[in-house]
């Protein structure tokens, strides 16, 4: 019941502070625990996670903003005006967790399970999504707010993230989650 309550209460929180009542070690422990039991098809284990806080979180967002600005301005000044505020909001959070899939791990698993290998990239999306919701719900239980976004929609931003975090070239960004203490009340449960 506790997990279902947390998952039901979990919301995208846009107003996040650059503080965390939960220690970095506790957040890292949660990430490692999620990685230890989060399922993957054929046990391929393609998920990779990078966690940054503090000055490194701010510098990451500076790199993302620098990479995204020309693309978004190219889509129109109004697009950039809207998105620059969103990026500043992300930068103002306490920490970032980037979720990646290792393409090398997926390819290696495909050698062992050749009959299903053509589906492994799609399967990795399911695995990543499960880990994201497990982690996000765990943060909810800890009292933190979070927002999950797919910055791989802006290719230069994905490249800037990978370069800044110095991850292997085969890693594919699936999503990033920013978190921190709530700067606004928890959003209401929408009617379905």
N, C-alpha and C positions, 0 to 999 in steps of 0.2 A: 504493500500500500504506500509506503514512503516513496519508492521510486516512481510509481504512477502519479502520486501527488506532485512530485518535483517535475516530472515530465509535463504534466498538465499545467502547472504554474509557470513553466519556462516560457519566456517571452523574449523577443528582440527588444533590447533596451538601448535606445540611442543616446541617452544621457548617462555617460560613465565618467567617473572621476579618475584622476591619475594616482589613485591610492587603492590599496587592497588590504582589507582586514584579514585576509588569508595569506599566510606566508608563501613566498616563492617555492620553498621546499615542499609545502603541502600541495601546491598546484602541480609541481613536477611529479610528486608521488602519485597524484591522481592520474596524470598523463601516463605514467609508467604502468599503473594498474590497468587502465583502459587498454593499453597496448598488449598487456599480458593475456587478456581474455576476449578481446574484440575479435569476432569471427571473420574469416576470409575464405572464399571458395577454394576448395582443394588445398586449404592451409597454405596458400601462396604467400601470405604475410607481406603484401606490398606496401603497407602503410608506413610512412615516415613522418615524424612530428618534430618541429623546432619551436622552442618556447623562448621568447625574449621579453625583457622588462626594462624599466628605467630608461637610462640614456640610450641604450641600444634600441629599445622600442621606438623612441622619438627619432633616432637617426634612420631607422628602417622606414618610418613614414616620410621622412624628408626625401629619401631615395625614391619611394613610391610616387610621391607627389611630383618630383622632378621628371620622372619617366612618363607619368600619365598626362601631365599638363599639355604638351604639344598635341597629343592625340585628341584629348577632349576639347581643346581650343579649336582644333581642326573640324570638330563636329559642330562648332558654333559657340560663340561667347556665352550664350545662356546655359549651355551644357556645362562649360567649365565653371561658371559662376555657381551653379548648383552643386556640382561635384566637389569643388574645392572646399566648400563648407563641410561636406560629408567627410572628406579626407582629414580635415582639421579635427573633426569630431573623433575619428579613429585615432589620430595622433594623440589626442588628449586623454585616451584611455590609459590604463595602467600597464597592460601587457598584450602581446600578440602570440597566438599559437597558429603556426602555419601547418596545414595538412598536405602532405605530398604522397604520391605513389611512386615507387621505384619501377621504372620500365624494365630495368635489368632483371629485377626479381620476377616480374610478370613473364618476361621472355624465358627465363630459366625454368620457371614452373611449366611453361608451355612445352618444353622439351620432354618433361616427365609425363605430362597429360596431353599429348598431341591432339587427341580427338576433341578436346574442349578448348584448346589454346586460343582459338579465334574469338572466344567469349571472355577471356581473362581481363581484357581492358575494361569491358563493361562490368564484369564482376567486381573489379577493384573499386568502381564507383560505389557499389553497394556497401562494400567493406568500409570505405572511407566515411560514407554517410552514417553508418552505424556507430563508428567511433566518435564522429562529431556529435551526434545526439547524446551518446553516453557521457562524453566529457562535459558537454553543455549542461546536461541535467545534473551532473555531479557538482558543477560550479553553482548551480541553483541551490542545491542542498547546503552548500557552504555559505550562501547568502550573497553571492556575487551576481552582477548583471553581465550580460554578454550580447554580442552581435556577430553573426556569422555572415561572411560575404565571399563572393567568388571573383577575386581580382584577376583571375586568369582570363577574364573577359577583355582585358586590356593587355595584349601581348607584351608591350614594353614594360608594363608594371610587373608582370610575372618574371621577366628576365631580370629586372632590377631587384626583385625579392630574392631570386635564386643567387644572384651575384653577391648581394649584401650578406646573405646568410651563408655563403660559400658552400652550397650543397652540391652534390654530384650532378653532372649534366643530365643524367637519365631521369632525375626526379621531376615529376610533373605536378605542378601546384593544383590542388583540388579546391581548397578553400582556406580562408584565414578567419580566425575568431579573435576578436578583441574583447577584453574583459576588464572589470574594475568594480569598485564600489559604486552603488547607485547614486546618481546625481539628480534623479527624478523618481517619483513613485513608480513602483512596478506597474506596467500597463495592465489594464483589465483584460479578462478572458473574452475574446471576441465571440459573438454568437455565431453558431454554425447552422 
